[in-house]
Amino acid sequence: MASSHSQPSFENDPHFERTSRERISHLPDDSEIWQNLKQAIAASSGFERWRLERSTDGRLSGLNLDHLVRYYLRETLETLAY
């Protein structure tokens, strides 16, 4: 017969909770994360290929990097959803 004794959950461990809060407090804010992520995406071969394929698309001309990366992510996610 299986034992009814369950192992304690690490989520209820006060040490784990305190450590998690400490780590979170040292994370950069969302804008810094977005800036770093945006730069990494813009440097990727996938983004460069996407941008070259759409170089004649008048809707994208004149957009700043922030908007281009957002369009790229949106199209990529839509493609993955199919």
C-alpha positions in Angstrom: 0.0 0.0 0.0 1.3 3.5 -0.8 2.4 5.7 2.0 0.1 8.6 2.8 3.2 10.6 3.8 3.9 13.4 1.3 7.2 15.1 0.8 7.3 18.8 1.8 6.9 21.2 -1.0 9.9 23.5 -1.6 7.3 26.3 -2.4 6.4 26.3 1.3 10.0 26.4 2.5 10.6 29.9 4.1 14.2 29.8 3.0 13.2 29.2 -0.6 10.7 32.1 -0.4 13.2 34.5 1.0 15.9 33.5 -1.6 13.4 33.9 -4.4 12.5 37.4 -3.3 16.2 38.4 -2.9 16.9 37.2 -6.5 13.9 39.0 -7.9 15.0 42.2 -6.2 18.3 42.1 -8.1 16.7 41.6 -11.5 16.9 44.6 -13.9 13.6 46.4 -14.6 11.5 45.4 -17.6 12.8 48.3 -19.8 16.4 47.1 -19.4 15.4 43.5 -20.2 13.5 44.7 -23.3 16.5 46.8 -24.5 18.8 43.8 -24.1 16.4 41.4 -25.7 15.6 43.8 -28.6 19.4 44.2 -29.3 19.9 40.4 -29.3 16.9 39.8 -31.6 18.1 42.6 -34.0 21.5 40.9 -34.2 20.0 37.5 -35.1 20.2 36.0 -38.5 16.5 35.4 -38.5 15.7 39.0 -37.9 18.1 40.1 -40.6 16.6 37.7 -43.1 13.1 38.9 -42.2 14.1 42.5 -42.6 15.7 41.9 -46.0 12.6 40.0 -47.2 10.4 43.0 -46.3 12.8 45.7 -47.5 10.3 46.7 -50.2 7.3 46.8 -47.8 6.5 50.5 -47.5 4.7 49.9 -44.2 7.9 49.0 -42.4 10.1 51.8 -43.9 10.9 54.5 -41.4 10.0 52.4 -38.4 12.5 52.4 -35.5 14.1 49.3 -34.2 11.6 48.9 -31.4 8.7 48.7 -33.8 10.5 46.5 -36.3 11.4 43.9 -33.6 7.8 44.0 -32.4 6.5 43.3 -35.9 9.1 40.5 -36.3 8.0 38.9 -33.1 4.3 39.2 -33.9 4.8 37.6 -37.3 7.1 34.9 -35.9 4.5 34.0 -33.2 1.7 34.0 -35.7 3.6 31.6 -37.9 4.3 29.3 -35.0 0.7 29.3 -34.1 -0.3 27.6 -37.4 
